[in-house]
Amino acid sequence: MNALQNLLFCVPKAAVLHGKSVGFASQKSRFRNVKAQLSLFNRIIFTKLNRKSLTVSVGSFLKNT
């Protein structure tokens, strides 16, 4: 009876474990995509901020001279 129970348990267990690994793989892929987009977004924002602060710094320097 024990061998039959093992056989009946192993098939659904393998299917569940496969589903879990597929789920984790898609979650990891989603995380990688968001991380890449966030990096690009930060570069765009900080580049624009640096240009504005540079413009303000040069403008205030010219006003003081």
N, CA, C and O atoms as a Tripos MOL2 file, in Angstrom:
@<TRIPOS>MOLECULE
protein
  260   259    65     0     0
PROTEIN
NO_CHARGES

@<TRIPOS>ATOM
      1 N           0.8190   -1.2060    0.0000 N.3       1 MET1
      2 CA          0.0000    0.0000    0.0000 C.3       1 MET1
      3 C           0.8610    1.2680    0.0000 C.2       1 MET1
      4 O           0.4900    2.2760   -0.6020 O.2       1 MET1
      5 N           1.9770    1.2110    0.6590 N.am      2 ASN2
      6 CA          2.8520    2.3660    0.7580 C.3       2 ASN2
      7 C           3.3870    2.7960   -0.6110 C.2       2 ASN2
      8 O           3.4760    3.9900   -0.8960 O.2       2 ASN2
      9 N           3.7410    1.8320   -1.4530 N.am      3 ALA3
     10 CA          4.2490    2.1430   -2.7900 C.3       3 ALA3
     11 C           3.1700    2.8120   -3.6310 C.2       3 ALA3
     12 O           3.4570    3.7280   -4.4010 O.2       3 ALA3
     13 N           1.9410    2.3610   -3.4860 N.am      4 LEU4
     14 CA          0.8270    2.9650   -4.2210 C.3       4 LEU4
     15 C           0.5870    4.4050   -3.7640 C.2       4 LEU4
     16 O           0.3330    5.2890   -4.5830 O.2       4 LEU4
     17 N           0.6700    4.6300   -2.4650 N.am      5 GLN5
     18 CA          0.4990    5.9920   -1.9440 C.3       5 GLN5
     19 C           1.5970    6.9150   -2.4670 C.2       5 GLN5
     20 O           1.3370    8.0570   -2.8430 O.2       5 GLN5
     21 N           2.8210    6.4050   -2.4850 N.am      6 ASN6
     22 CA          3.9350    7.2040   -3.0050 C.3       6 ASN6
     23 C           3.7260    7.5580   -4.4690 C.2       6 ASN6
     24 O           3.9630    8.6910   -4.8880 O.2       6 ASN6
     25 N           3.2840    6.5840   -5.2320 N.am      7 LEU7
     26 CA          3.0480    6.8130   -6.6540 C.3       7 LEU7
     27 C           1.9520    7.8510   -6.8630 C.2       7 LEU7
     28 O           2.0810    8.7400   -7.7050 O.2       7 LEU7
     29 N           0.8740    7.7340   -6.0930 N.am      8 LEU8
     30 CA         -0.2340    8.6820   -6.2330 C.3       8 LEU8
     31 C           0.1480   10.0840   -5.7590 C.2       8 LEU8
     32 O          -0.3920   11.0770   -6.2470 O.2       8 LEU8
     33 N           1.0680   10.1600   -4.8210 N.am      9 PHE9
     34 CA          1.4720   11.4590   -4.2910 C.3       9 PHE9
     35 C           2.5290   12.1240   -5.1750 C.2       9 PHE9
     36 O           2.5360   13.3460   -5.3210 O.2       9 PHE9
     37 N           3.4240   11.3210   -5.7650 N.am     10 CYS10
     38 CA          4.5510   11.8860   -6.5200 C.3      10 CYS10
     39 C           4.1200   12.5970   -7.7960 C.2      10 CYS10
     40 O           4.7210   13.6080   -8.1600 O.2      10 CYS10
     41 N           3.1080   12.1040   -8.4770 N.am     11 VAL11
     42 CA          2.6780   12.7280   -9.7310 C.3      11 VAL11
     43 C           2.1140   14.1290   -9.4930 C.2      11 VAL11
     44 O           2.5480   15.0740  -10.1530 O.2      11 VAL11
     45 N           1.1480   14.2960   -8.5600 N.am     12 PRO12
     46 CA          0.6680   15.6660   -8.3170 C.3      12 PRO12
     47 C           1.7490   16.5700   -7.7340 C.2      12 PRO12
     48 O           1.7950   17.7660   -8.0240 O.2      12 PRO12
     49 N           2.6250   15.9810   -6.9000 N.am     13 LYS13
     50 CA          3.7060   16.7730   -6.3000 C.3      13 LYS13
     51 C           4.6180   17.3280   -7.3930 C.2      13 LYS13
     52 O           5.0020   18.4970   -7.3390 O.2      13 LYS13
     53 N           4.9660   16.5120   -8.3760 N.am     14 ALA14
     54 CA          5.8310   16.9600   -9.4660 C.3      14 ALA14
     55 C           5.1590   18.0730  -10.2600 C.2      14 ALA14
     56 O           5.8160   19.0300  -10.6680 O.2      14 ALA14
     57 N           3.8630   17.9530  -10.4790 N.am     15 ALA15
     58 CA          3.1370   18.9860  -11.2250 C.3      15 ALA15
     59 C           3.1050   20.2980  -10.4490 C.2      15 ALA15
     60 O           3.2640   21.3730  -11.0270 O.2      15 ALA15
     61 N           2.8970   20.2030   -9.1380 N.am     16 VAL16
     62 CA          2.8590   21.4160   -8.3090 C.3      16 VAL16
     63 C           4.2290   22.0750   -8.2790 C.2      16 VAL16
     64 O           4.3350   23.2950   -8.4050 O.2      16 VAL16
     65 N           5.2740   21.2820   -8.1140 N.am     17 LEU17
     66 CA          6.6240   21.8490   -8.0670 C.3      17 LEU17
     67 C           6.9930   22.5000   -9.3910 C.2      17 LEU17
     68 O           7.6420   23.5460   -9.4050 O.2      17 LEU17
     69 N           6.5910   21.9010  -10.4950 N.am     18 HIS18
     70 CA          6.8590   22.5120  -11.7990 C.3      18 HIS18
     71 C           6.1370   23.8520  -11.9080 C.2      18 HIS18
     72 O           6.7030   24.8300  -12.3960 O.2      18 HIS18
     73 N           4.8920   23.8930  -11.4530 N.am     19 GLY19
     74 CA          4.1370   25.1510  -11.4830 C.3      19 GLY19
     75 C           4.7910   26.2180  -10.6300 C.2      19 GLY19
     76 O           4.8050   27.3920  -11.0010 O.2      19 GLY19
     77 N           5.3320   25.8180   -9.4900 N.am     20 LYS20
     78 CA          6.0140   26.7800   -8.6180 C.3      20 LYS20
     79 C           7.2530   27.3410   -9.3010 C.2      20 LYS20
     80 O           7.4920   28.5470   -9.2610 O.2      20 LYS20
     81 N           8.0420   26.4730   -9.9260 N.am     21 SER21
     82 CA          9.2760   26.9560  -10.5540 C.3      21 SER21
     83 C           8.9600   27.8750  -11.7260 C.2      21 SER21
     84 O           9.6740   28.8510  -11.9550 O.2      21 SER21
     85 N           7.9060   27.5770  -12.4660 N.am     22 VAL22
     86 CA          7.4940   28.4610  -13.5630 C.3      22 VAL22
     87 C           7.0380   29.8030  -13.0010 C.2      22 VAL22
     88 O           7.3510   30.8560  -13.5580 O.2      22 VAL22
     89 N           6.3010   29.7590  -11.8980 N.am     23 GLY23
     90 CA          5.8390   31.0000  -11.2650 C.3      23 GLY23
     91 C           6.9930   31.8550  -10.7850 C.2      23 GLY23
     92 O           6.9900   33.0720  -10.9710 O.2      23 GLY23
     93 N           7.9860   31.2210  -10.1680 N.am     24 PHE24
     94 CA          9.1430   31.9800   -9.6930 C.3      24 PHE24
     95 C           9.9480   32.5440  -10.8550 C.2      24 PHE24
     96 O          10.4690   33.6560  -10.7680 O.2      24 PHE24
     97 N          10.0540   31.7910  -11.9340 N.am     25 ALA25
     98 CA         10.8050   32.2740  -13.0940 C.3      25 ALA25
     99 C          10.1390   33.5040  -13.6930 C.2      25 ALA25
    100 O          10.8240   34.4580  -14.0620 O.2      25 ALA25
    101 N           8.8150   33.4970  -13.7940 N.am     26 SER26
    102 CA          8.1310   34.6620  -14.3630 C.3      26 SER26
    103 C           8.2170   35.8520  -13.4190 C.2      26 SER26
    104 O           8.3090   36.9960  -13.8640 O.2      26 SER26
    105 N           8.1870   35.5870  -12.1160 N.am     27 GLN27
    106 CA          8.3090   36.6710  -11.1390 C.3      27 GLN27
    107 C           9.7040   37.2920  -11.2170 C.2      27 GLN27
    108 O           9.8470   38.5120  -11.1500 O.2      27 GLN27
    109 N          10.7180   36.4630  -11.3560 N.am     28 LYS28
    110 CA         12.0950   36.9480  -11.4620 C.3      28 LYS28
    111 C          12.2640   37.7710  -12.7370 C.2      28 LYS28
    112 O          12.9330   38.8040  -12.7310 O.2      28 LYS28
    113 N          11.6580   37.3120  -13.8210 N.am     29 SER29
    114 CA         11.7300   38.0320  -15.0890 C.3      29 SER29
    115 C          11.0570   39.3940  -14.9760 C.2      29 SER29
    116 O          11.5790   40.3940  -15.4700 O.2      29 SER29
    117 N           9.8940   39.4310  -14.3240 N.am     30 ARG30
    118 CA          9.1860   40.7000  -14.1270 C.3      30 ARG30
    119 C          10.0200   41.6630  -13.2950 C.2      30 ARG30
    120 O          10.0910   42.8530  -13.6010 O.2      30 ARG30
    121 N          10.6520   41.1490  -12.2440 N.am     31 PHE31
    122 CA         11.4840   41.9790  -11.3780 C.3      31 PHE31
    123 C          12.6490   42.5660  -12.1630 C.2      31 PHE31
    124 O          12.9840   43.7400  -12.0020 O.2      31 PHE31
    125 N          13.2750   41.7380  -13.0240 N.am     32 ARG32
    126 CA         14.3960   42.2200  -13.8410 C.3      32 ARG32
    127 C          13.9410   43.3280  -14.7730 C.2      32 ARG32
    128 O          14.6470   44.3240  -14.9370 O.2      32 ARG32
    129 N          12.7660   43.1730  -15.3920 N.am     33 ASN33
    130 CA         12.2560   44.1910  -16.3120 C.3      33 ASN33
    131 C          11.9770   45.4990  -15.5900 C.2      33 ASN33
    132 O          12.3120   46.5690  -16.0980 O.2      33 ASN33
    133 N          11.3650   45.4280  -14.4100 N.am     34 VAL34
    134 CA         11.0570   46.6400  -13.6450 C.3      34 VAL34
    135 C          12.3350   47.3200  -13.2060 C.2      34 VAL34
    136 O          12.4390   48.5460  -13.2430 O.2      34 VAL34
    137 N          13.3100   46.5260  -12.7920 N.am     35 LYS35
    138 CA         14.5910   47.0760  -12.3460 C.3      35 LYS35
    139 C          15.2800   47.8220  -13.4930 C.2      35 LYS35
    140 O          15.8470   48.8940  -13.2790 O.2      35 LYS35
    141 N          15.2360   47.2720  -14.6950 N.am     36 ALA36
    142 CA         15.8510   47.9230  -15.8530 C.3      36 ALA36
    143 C          15.1160   49.2190  -16.1910 C.2      36 ALA36
    144 O          15.7510   50.2260  -16.5030 O.2      36 ALA36
    145 N          13.7950   49.2010  -16.1310 N.am     37 GLN37
    146 CA         13.0230   50.4070  -16.4230 C.3      37 GLN37
    147 C          13.2710   51.4810  -15.3790 C.2      37 GLN37
    148 O          13.3470   52.6640  -15.7130 O.2      37 GLN37
    149 N          13.3980   51.0860  -14.1210 N.am     38 LEU38
    150 CA         13.6530   52.0390  -13.0470 C.3      38 LEU38
    151 C          15.0130   52.6990  -13.2320 C.2      38 LEU38
    152 O          15.1610   53.9020  -13.0140 O.2      38 LEU38
    153 N          15.9920   51.9210  -13.6300 N.am     39 SER39
    154 CA         17.3280   52.4560  -13.8730 C.3      39 SER39
    155 C          17.2930   53.4960  -14.9890 C.2      39 SER39
    156 O          17.8960   54.5630  -14.8700 O.2      39 SER39
    157 N          16.5900   53.1840  -16.0660 N.am     40 LEU40
    158 CA         16.4660   54.1230  -17.1790 C.3      40 LEU40
    159 C          15.7330   55.3840  -16.7410 C.2      40 LEU40
    160 O          16.1360   56.4920  -17.0950 O.2      40 LEU40
    161 N          14.6570   55.2210  -15.9740 N.am     41 PHE41
    162 CA         13.8730   56.3520  -15.4810 C.3      41 PHE41
    163 C          14.7360   57.2540  -14.6020 C.2      41 PHE41
    164 O          14.6880   58.4760  -14.7370 O.2      41 PHE41
    165 N          15.5240   56.6630  -13.7030 N.am     42 ASN42
    166 CA         16.3960   57.4550  -12.8290 C.3      42 ASN42
    167 C          17.4350   58.2250  -13.6290 C.2      42 ASN42
    168 O          17.7290   59.3770  -13.3100 O.2      42 ASN42
    169 N          17.9930   57.6070  -14.6620 N.am     43 ARG43
    170 CA         18.9850   58.3180  -15.4820 C.3      43 ARG43
    171 C          18.3590   59.5150  -16.1730 C.2      43 ARG43
    172 O          18.9750   60.5790  -16.2370 O.2      43 ARG43
    173 N          17.1510   59.3630  -16.6920 N.am     44 ILE44
    174 CA         16.4810   60.4680  -17.3810 C.3      44 ILE44
    175 C          16.1900   61.5910  -16.3970 C.2      44 ILE44
    176 O          16.4630   62.7550  -16.6900 O.2      44 ILE44
    177 N          15.6390   61.2570  -15.2320 N.am     45 ILE45
    178 CA         15.2850   62.2680  -14.2320 C.3      45 ILE45
    179 C          16.5280   63.0070  -13.7610 C.2      45 ILE45
    180 O          16.5430   64.2380  -13.7470 O.2      45 ILE45
    181 N          17.5750   62.2770  -13.3740 N.am     46 PHE46
    182 CA         18.7570   62.9310  -12.8320 C.3      46 PHE46
    183 C          19.5050   63.7190  -13.8940 C.2      46 PHE46
    184 O          20.1270   64.7330  -13.5760 O.2      46 PHE46
    185 N          19.4630   63.2860  -15.1330 N.am     47 THR47
    186 CA         20.0950   64.0530  -16.2010 C.3      47 THR47
    187 C          19.3800   65.3830  -16.3710 C.2      47 THR47
    188 O          20.0250   66.4230  -16.5090 O.2      47 THR47
    189 N          18.0410   65.3570  -16.3600 N.am     48 LYS48
    190 CA         17.2810   66.6020  -16.4900 C.3      48 LYS48
    191 C          17.5200   67.5050  -15.2910 C.2      48 LYS48
    192 O          17.6640   68.7170  -15.4480 O.2      48 LYS48
    193 N          17.5650   66.9240  -14.0830 N.am     49 LEU49
    194 CA         17.8140   67.7290  -12.8850 C.3      49 LEU49
    195 C          19.2060   68.3450  -12.9250 C.2      49 LEU49
    196 O          19.3750   69.5090  -12.5610 O.2      49 LEU49
    197 N          20.1900   67.5910  -13.3550 N.am     50 ASN50
    198 CA         21.5570   68.1160  -13.4200 C.3      50 ASN50
    199 C          21.6570   69.2520  -14.4290 C.2      50 ASN50
    200 O          22.3530   70.2370  -14.1840 O.2      50 ASN50
    201 N          20.9790   69.1300  -15.5440 N.am     51 ARG51
    202 CA         21.0010   70.2090  -16.5410 C.3      51 ARG51
    203 C          20.3500   71.4660  -15.9860 C.2      51 ARG51
    204 O          20.8570   72.5690  -16.1890 O.2      51 ARG51
    205 N          19.2150   71.3060  -15.2770 N.am     52 LYS52
    206 CA         18.5310   72.4680  -14.7110 C.3      52 LYS52
    207 C          19.3850   73.1230  -13.6400 C.2      52 LYS52
    208 O          19.4870   74.3490  -13.6010 O.2      52 LYS52
    209 N          20.0020   72.3320  -12.7670 N.am     53 SER53
    210 CA         20.8220   72.9190  -11.7070 C.3      53 SER53
    211 C          22.0500   73.5900  -12.3000 C.2      53 SER53
    212 O          22.5030   74.6140  -11.7890 O.2      53 SER53
    213 N          22.5960   73.0250  -13.3770 N.am     54 LEU54
    214 CA         23.7310   73.6520  -14.0450 C.3      54 LEU54
    215 C          23.3050   74.9790  -14.6480 C.2      54 LEU54
    216 O          24.0420   75.9610  -14.5630 O.2      54 LEU54
    217 N          22.1290   75.0220  -15.2540 N.am     55 THR55
    218 CA         21.6180   76.2600  -15.8400 C.3      55 THR55
    219 C          21.3890   77.3050  -14.7590 C.2      55 THR55
    220 O          21.7380   78.4710  -14.9390 O.2      55 THR55
    221 N          20.8070   76.8990  -13.6400 N.am     56 VAL56
    222 CA         20.5620   77.8300  -12.5330 C.3      56 VAL56
    223 C          21.8820   78.3240  -11.9680 C.2      56 VAL56
    224 O          22.0120   79.5130  -11.6760 O.2      56 VAL56
    225 N          22.8630   77.4500  -11.8070 N.am     57 SER57
    226 CA         24.1590   77.8450  -11.2550 C.3      57 SER57
    227 C          24.8580   78.8410  -12.1660 C.2      57 SER57
    228 O          25.3930   79.8410  -11.6870 O.2      57 SER57
    229 N          24.8640   78.5900  -13.4580 N.am     58 VAL58
    230 CA         25.5020   79.5000  -14.4070 C.3      58 VAL58
    231 C          24.7470   80.8210  -14.4410 C.2      58 VAL58
    232 O          25.3620   81.8850  -14.5070 O.2      58 VAL58
    233 N          23.4140   80.7610  -14.3940 N.am     59 GLY59
    234 CA         22.6050   81.9830  -14.4120 C.3      59 GLY59
    235 C          22.8610   82.8340  -13.1870 C.2      59 GLY59
    236 O          22.9970   84.0520  -13.3020 O.2      59 GLY59
    237 N          22.9300   82.2230  -12.0200 N.am     60 SER60
    238 CA         23.1840   83.0050  -10.8050 C.3      60 SER60
    239 C          24.6170   83.5190  -10.7880 C.2      60 SER60
    240 O          24.8730   84.5940  -10.2460 O.2      60 SER60
    241 N          25.5480   82.7860  -11.3630 N.am     61 PHE61
    242 CA         26.9300   83.2430  -11.4480 C.3      61 PHE61
    243 C          27.0250   84.4710  -12.3450 C.2      61 PHE61
    244 O          27.7340   85.4250  -12.0240 O.2      61 PHE61
    245 N          26.3100   84.4480  -13.4730 N.am     62 LEU62
    246 CA         26.3470   85.5850  -14.3930 C.3      62 LEU62
    247 C          25.6960   86.8140  -13.7760 C.2      62 LEU62
    248 O          26.1340   87.9370  -14.0280 O.2      62 LEU62
    249 N          24.6540   86.6180  -12.9710 N.am     63 LYS63
    250 CA         23.9980   87.7510  -12.3140 C.3      63 LYS63
    251 C          24.9180   88.3970  -11.2860 C.2      63 LYS63
    252 O          24.8910   89.6150  -11.1090 O.2      63 LYS63
    253 N          25.7300   87.5960  -10.6120 N.am     64 ASN64
    254 CA         26.6130   88.1080   -9.5660 C.3      64 ASN64
    255 C          27.8480   88.7960  -10.1260 C.2      64 ASN64
    256 O          28.4960   89.5500   -9.4010 O.2      64 ASN64
    257 N          28.1980   88.5700  -11.3790 N.am     65 THR65
    258 CA         29.4140   89.1890  -11.9290 C.3      65 THR65
    259 C          29.1210   90.4440  -12.6860 C.2      65 THR65
    260 O          30.0390   91.0780  -13.2080 O.2      65 THR65
@<TRIPOS>BOND
     1     1     2 1
     2     2     3 1
     3     3     4 2
     4     3     5 am
     5     5     6 1
     6     6     7 1
     7     7     8 2
     8     7     9 am
     9     9    10 1
    10    10    11 1
    11    11    12 2
    12    11    13 am
    13    13    14 1
    14    14    15 1
    15    15    16 2
    16    15    17 am
    17    17    18 1
    18    18    19 1
    19    19    20 2
    20    19    21 am
    21    21    22 1
    22    22    23 1
    23    23    24 2
    24    23    25 am
    25    25    26 1
    26    26    27 1
    27    27    28 2
    28    27    29 am
    29    29    30 1
    30    30    31 1
    31    31    32 2
    32    31    33 am
    33    33    34 1
    34    34    35 1
    35    35    36 2
    36    35    37 am
    37    37    38 1
    38    38    39 1
    39    39    40 2
    40    39    41 am
    41    41    42 1
    42    42    43 1
    43    43    44 2
    44    43    45 am
    45    45    46 1
    46    46    47 1
    47    47    48 2
    48    47    49 am
    49    49    50 1
    50    50    51 1
    51    51    52 2
    52    51    53 am
    53    53    54 1
    54    54    55 1
    55    55    56 2
    56    55    57 am
    57    57    58 1
    58    58    59 1
    59    59    60 2
    60    59    61 am
    61    61    62 1
    62    62    63 1
    63    63    64 2
    64    63    65 am
    65    65    66 1
    66    66    67 1
    67    67    68 2
    68    67    69 am
    69    69    70 1
    70    70    71 1
    71    71    72 2
    72    71    73 am
    73    73    74 1
    74    74    75 1
    75    75    76 2
    76    75    77 am
    77    77    78 1
    78    78    79 1
    79    79    80 2
    80    79    81 am
    81    81    82 1
    82    82    83 1
    83    83    84 2
    84    83    85 am
    85    85    86 1
    86    86    87 1
    87    87    88 2
    88    87    89 am
    89    89    90 1
    90    90    91 1
    91    91    92 2
    92    91    93 am
    93    93    94 1
    94    94    95 1
    95    95    96 2
    96    95    97 am
    97    97    98 1
    98    98    99 1
    99    99   100 2
   100    99   101 am
   101   101   102 1
   102   102   103 1
   103   103   104 2
   104   103   105 am
   105   105   106 1
   106   106   107 1
   107   107   108 2
   108   107   109 am
   109   109   110 1
   110   110   111 1
   111   111   112 2
   112   111   113 am
   113   113   114 1
   114   114   115 1
   115   115   116 2
   116   115   117 am
   117   117   118 1
   118   118   119 1
   119   119   120 2
   120   119   121 am
   121   121   122 1
   122   122   123 1
   123   123   124 2
   124   123   125 am
   125   125   126 1
   126   126   127 1
   127   127   128 2
   128   127   129 am
   129   129   130 1
   130   130   131 1
   131   131   132 2
   132   131   133 am
   133   133   134 1
   134   134   135 1
   135   135   136 2
   136   135   137 am
   137   137   138 1
   138   138   139 1
   139   139   140 2
   140   139   141 am
   141   141   142 1
   142   142   143 1
   143   143   144 2
   144   143   145 am
   145   145   146 1
   146   146   147 1
   147   147   148 2
   148   147   149 am
   149   149   150 1
   150   150   151 1
   151   151   152 2
   152   151   153 am
   153   153   154 1
   154   154   155 1
   155   155   156 2
   156   155   157 am
   157   157   158 1
   158   158   159 1
   159   159   160 2
   160   159   161 am
   161   161   162 1
   162   162   163 1
   163   163   164 2
   164   163   165 am
   165   165   166 1
   166   166   167 1
   167   167   168 2
   168   167   169 am
   169   169   170 1
   170   170   171 1
   171   171   172 2
   172   171   173 am
   173   173   174 1
   174   174   175 1
   175   175   176 2
   176   175   177 am
   177   177   178 1
   178   178   179 1
   179   179   180 2
   180   179   181 am
   181   181   182 1
   182   182   183 1
   183   183   184 2
   184   183   185 am
   185   185   186 1
   186   186   187 1
   187   187   188 2
   188   187   189 am
   189   189   190 1
   190   190   191 1
   191   191   192 2
   192   191   193 am
   193   193   194 1
   194   194   195 1
   195   195   196 2
   196   195   197 am
   197   197   198 1
   198   198   199 1
   199   199   200 2
   200   199   201 am
   201   201   202 1
   202   202   203 1
   203   203   204 2
   204   203   205 am
   205   205   206 1
   206   206   207 1
   207   207   208 2
   208   207   209 am
   209   209   210 1
   210   210   211 1
   211   211   212 2
   212   211   213 am
   213   213   214 1
   214   214   215 1
   215   215   216 2
   216   215   217 am
   217   217   218 1
   218   218   219 1
   219   219   220 2
   220   219   221 am
   221   221   222 1
   222   222   223 1
   223   223   224 2
   224   223   225 am
   225   225   226 1
   226   226   227 1
   227   227   228 2
   228   227   229 am
   229   229   230 1
   230   230   231 1
   231   231   232 2
   232   231   233 am
   233   233   234 1
   234   234   235 1
   235   235   236 2
   236   235   237 am
   237   237   238 1
   238   238   239 1
   239   239   240 2
   240   239   241 am
   241   241   242 1
   242   242   243 1
   243   243   244 2
   244   243   245 am
   245   245   246 1
   246   246   247 1
   247   247   248 2
   248   247   249 am
   249   249   250 1
   250   250   251 1
   251   251   252 2
   252   251   253 am
   253   253   254 1
   254   254   255 1
   255   255   256 2
   256   255   257 am
   257   257   258 1
   258   258   259 1
   259   259   260 2
@<TRIPOS>SUBSTRUCTURE
     1 MET1         2 RESIDUE 1 A MET
     2 ASN2         6 RESIDUE 1 A ASN
     3 ALA3        10 RESIDUE 1 A ALA
     4 LEU4        14 RESIDUE 1 A LEU
     5 GLN5        18 RESIDUE 1 A GLN
     6 ASN6        22 RESIDUE 1 A ASN
     7 LEU7        26 RESIDUE 1 A LEU
     8 LEU8        30 RESIDUE 1 A LEU
     9 PHE9        34 RESIDUE 1 A PHE
    10 CYS10       38 RESIDUE 1 A CYS
    11 VAL11       42 RESIDUE 1 A VAL
    12 PRO12       46 RESIDUE 1 A PRO
    13 LYS13       50 RESIDUE 1 A LYS
    14 ALA14       54 RESIDUE 1 A ALA
    15 ALA15       58 RESIDUE 1 A ALA
    16 VAL16       62 RESIDUE 1 A VAL
    17 LEU17       66 RESIDUE 1 A LEU
    18 HIS18       70 RESIDUE 1 A HIS
    19 GLY19       74 RESIDUE 1 A GLY
    20 LYS20       78 RESIDUE 1 A LYS
    21 SER21       82 RESIDUE 1 A SER
    22 VAL22       86 RESIDUE 1 A VAL
    23 GLY23       90 RESIDUE 1 A GLY
    24 PHE24       94 RESIDUE 1 A PHE
    25 ALA25       98 RESIDUE 1 A ALA
    26 SER26      102 RESIDUE 1 A SER
    27 GLN27      106 RESIDUE 1 A GLN
    28 LYS28      110 RESIDUE 1 A LYS
    29 SER29      114 RESIDUE 1 A SER
    30 ARG30      118 RESIDUE 1 A ARG
    31 PHE31      122 RESIDUE 1 A PHE
    32 ARG32      126 RESIDUE 1 A ARG
    33 ASN33      130 RESIDUE 1 A ASN
    34 VAL34      134 RESIDUE 1 A VAL
    35 LYS35      138 RESIDUE 1 A LYS
    36 ALA36      142 RESIDUE 1 A ALA
    37 GLN37      146 RESIDUE 1 A GLN
    38 LEU38      150 RESIDUE 1 A LEU
    39 SER39      154 RESIDUE 1 A SER
    40 LEU40      158 RESIDUE 1 A LEU
    41 PHE41      162 RESIDUE 1 A PHE
    42 ASN42      166 RESIDUE 1 A ASN
    43 ARG43      170 RESIDUE 1 A ARG
    44 ILE44      174 RESIDUE 1 A ILE
    45 ILE45      178 RESIDUE 1 A ILE
    46 PHE46      182 RESIDUE 1 A PHE
    47 THR47      186 RESIDUE 1 A THR
    48 LYS48      190 RESIDUE 1 A LYS
    49 LEU49      194 RESIDUE 1 A LEU
    50 ASN50      198 RESIDUE 1 A ASN
    51 ARG51      202 RESIDUE 1 A ARG
    52 LYS52      206 RESIDUE 1 A LYS
    53 SER53      210 RESIDUE 1 A SER
    54 LEU54      214 RESIDUE 1 A LEU
    55 THR55      218 RESIDUE 1 A THR
    56 VAL56      222 RESIDUE 1 A VAL
    57 SER57      226 RESIDUE 1 A SER
    58 VAL58      230 RESIDUE 1 A VAL
    59 GLY59      234 RESIDUE 1 A GLY
    60 SER60      238 RESIDUE 1 A SER
    61 PHE61      242 RESIDUE 1 A PHE
    62 LEU62      246 RESIDUE 1 A LEU
    63 LYS63      250 RESIDUE 1 A LYS
    64 ASN64      254 RESIDUE 1 A ASN
    65 THR65      258 RESIDUE 1 A THR
